[in-house]
Amino acid sequence: MREVADSIDGQLPDSKQTLFTVPSCLNFFIKFVVLVNSDGADTTAELWINRGGDSRRIIRPYPLQANGDLQGPMFIALTPGNLIEGRASTAEKVDYVISYVMQLEN
């Protein structure tokens, strides 16, 4: 088994959208999340895990002060086909980076 560490990044939309679909792998773990509000006004960012169908679970809402950020470790195990979804109360004002580790067969 080999491990691949990588990240996804972008800007959160103002309606819930898929940010990433977990590819075929043995194990997948979200390890770290960074959210940065580039706007001069407070906003809220939300991230969800969708394990299939209507089985969405909000990780939690993240209030972000004007030009503020939030970063921290996280440990969430996902399986192939699971979705990471997100939105912010203001479109294209919250940058995100989600770091992960994926375990693959050799």
Secondary structure, 3 states (H helix, E strand, C coil): CEEEEEEEEEECCCCCEEEEECCCCCEEEEEEEEEEECCCCCEEEEEEEECCCCCEEEEEEEEECCCCEEEEEEEEEECCCCEEEEEECCCCCEEEEEEEEEEECC
